[in-house]
Amino acid sequence: MQYIDLFGVRYPRIIIEWHDIIGAGSFGTPEETLALRCPAMVTEGYLFDAFEEDDERYVRTFGSYQTSEEPSFADRNCFPFLVLTKKSRRDVEMALLFMKNM
């Protein structure tokens, strides 16, 4: 598994596929409403961690970092675990195990 090491912490490189919410604020016919689909999205970066809050699970990622006096992260995201595809959920679980077993 590819990763970066920042101050002794390994952050795995990961590709997360997920489903975004789409909205249409104007009036539409039943056919137009049936045509609404959640777009498939892809985020590439590094896994920061996963956490639970209010019985929901979340995943945090980042895409950029600096290594000056202390680590600092940019291009950060927080995803509800449930919007991830099944494959990405498995990939995140494997990456979390990798981080745990360093």
C-alpha positions in Angstrom: 0.0 0.0 0.0 1.4 3.4 -0.9 1.6 5.9 1.9 3.4 9.0 3.2 5.0 9.2 6.6 4.6 12.4 8.5 6.3 12.6 11.8 6.0 8.9 12.4 2.4 8.6 11.2 1.6 6.6 8.0 -1.2 8.0 5.9 -2.3 5.6 3.1 -2.9 6.9 -0.4 -6.5 6.1 -1.2 -9.1 6.5 -4.0 -12.6 6.9 -2.7 -15.6 6.5 -5.0 -18.8 7.9 -3.6 -22.3 9.2 -4.5 -23.0 12.9 -4.2 -26.4 14.5 -3.6 -28.0 16.3 -6.5 -30.9 18.7 -6.3 -33.2 20.5 -8.6 -34.8 23.7 -7.1 -37.2 24.3 -9.9 -40.5 22.6 -10.7 -40.3 19.4 -12.8 -42.5 16.9 -14.4 -42.7 13.3 -13.0 -40.4 12.2 -15.8 -37.8 14.8 -15.0 -38.0 13.9 -11.3 -37.5 10.2 -12.2 -34.4 11.1 -14.2 -32.6 12.5 -11.1 -29.6 10.3 -10.2 -26.8 10.8 -7.7 -23.6 11.4 -9.6 -20.7 9.1 -9.1 -17.7 11.0 -7.7 -14.0 10.1 -7.2 -11.7 11.6 -4.6 -8.0 10.8 -4.5 -5.8 11.6 -1.6 -4.6 10.3 1.8 -6.7 8.8 4.5 -6.5 10.8 7.7 -8.8 8.8 9.9 -12.4 7.5 10.5 -14.6 8.4 13.5 -18.1 7.9 14.8 -20.5 10.6 15.9 -24.2 10.2 16.8 -24.1 6.6 15.7 -22.9 7.5 12.2 -19.4 6.7 10.8 -17.3 9.2 8.9 -14.0 9.2 6.9 -11.6 12.1 6.7 -9.1 12.6 3.9 -6.6 15.2 2.7 -4.9 15.9 -0.6 -2.1 18.3 0.2 0.3 18.6 3.2 3.4 20.5 4.4 6.1 19.1 6.5 7.7 22.2 8.1 7.6 22.3 12.0 4.5 20.2 12.3 2.2 18.5 9.8 -0.4 20.7 8.2 -3.1 19.5 5.8 -5.1 21.0 3.0 -7.7 19.9 0.5 -9.5 18.2 3.4 -12.8 16.2 3.1 -15.1 14.5 5.5 -17.5 11.8 4.1 -20.4 10.0 5.7 -19.3 6.3 5.4 -22.7 5.5 3.8 -22.1 7.5 0.7 -19.0 5.4 -0.2 -19.4 2.6 -2.7 -19.0 -0.9 -1.3 -15.6 -1.3 -2.8 -14.4 2.0 -1.3 -15.8 1.0 2.1 -13.6 -2.2 1.9 -10.6 -0.1 0.7 -11.0 2.3 3.6 -11.3 -0.6 6.1 -8.0 -2.1 4.7 -6.3 1.3 4.9 -7.4 1.8 8.5 -6.0 -1.6 9.4 -2.7 -0.6 7.7 -2.6 2.6 9.8 -3.4 0.6 13.0 -0.6 -2.0 12.4 2.3 0.4 11.9 
